[in-house]
Amino acid sequence: MSKYFKKTRKSRTMRLSSLVRDHKPSKRKLAVARKRMAASYSGKGAKRKPLLVKKMGKKYKVIDGNTTVTALRRMGRKTAIVEVKE
């Protein structure tokens, strides 16, 4: 069970090492993501939708959630909840 992500019918847990970011997020966006994560982990904030990824060879390209991936990695997390776009 994730304290940060909403689980959906299509979502699954994936290792962050399998994800390739599309771009590097700004410091401002990272700060906002960290605040949202802290609120969700404490139970005071809403859970977020799963990351949206697309299969790219052996890895998955992040379509929506690049900032979240970076923030999770910096926090030392190993996995995230994703939905794979067909």
C-alpha positions in Angstrom: 0.0 0.0 0.0 1.4 3.4 -1.0 1.0 6.4 1.3 1.7 8.7 -1.7 0.0 7.2 -4.8 -3.6 6.2 -5.5 -3.8 2.5 -6.6 -5.9 2.0 -9.7 -7.1 -1.0 -11.6 -4.3 -0.5 -14.1 -1.5 0.5 -11.7 1.4 -1.6 -10.6 4.5 -1.2 -8.5 7.8 -0.6 -10.5 11.4 -0.1 -9.5 12.6 3.4 -10.0 15.7 2.0 -11.6 13.5 0.9 -14.5 12.3 4.4 -15.2 13.9 6.9 -17.6 13.1 10.6 -17.1 12.0 12.7 -20.0 13.6 15.9 -18.6 15.2 17.3 -15.5 12.7 19.1 -13.3 13.3 22.6 -11.9 14.2 23.2 -8.2 10.8 24.9 -7.7 8.9 21.9 -9.0 11.0 19.6 -6.8 10.2 21.7 -3.7 6.4 21.5 -4.5 6.6 17.8 -5.0 8.4 17.3 -1.7 5.7 19.3 0.1 3.0 17.2 -1.5 4.8 14.0 -0.6 5.3 15.1 3.0 1.6 15.9 3.3 0.5 12.6 1.8 2.9 10.6 3.9 1.6 12.3 7.1 -2.0 11.6 6.0 -2.8 15.4 5.7 -2.6 15.5 1.9 -4.3 13.8 -1.0 -2.8 10.8 -2.7 -1.5 11.4 -6.2 -2.3 9.6 -9.4 0.2 6.9 -10.5 3.1 7.9 -12.8 2.4 7.4 -16.5 5.1 5.5 -18.3 5.6 3.9 -21.7 7.7 0.8 -22.5 11.0 1.7 -24.2 13.1 -1.4 -24.8 14.0 -2.8 -21.4 13.1 0.4 -19.6 10.1 2.7 -19.2 10.0 6.3 -20.3 8.2 8.6 -17.8 5.5 10.5 -19.7 3.9 12.2 -16.7 5.7 12.4 -13.3 9.3 13.3 -14.0 9.5 15.6 -11.0 8.0 12.9 -8.8 10.6 10.3 -10.0 13.4 12.7 -9.1 12.0 13.5 -5.7 11.4 9.8 -4.9 15.0 9.0 -5.9 16.4 11.8 -3.7 14.4 10.5 -0.8 15.9 7.1 -1.2 12.8 5.4 -2.4 13.2 2.3 -4.6 9.7 1.9 -6.1 6.7 3.9 -7.4 3.2 3.1 -8.5 2.8 3.5 -12.3 0.4 2.9 -15.1 1.9 1.7 -18.4 0.5 3.4 -21.4 -0.1 1.1 -24.3 
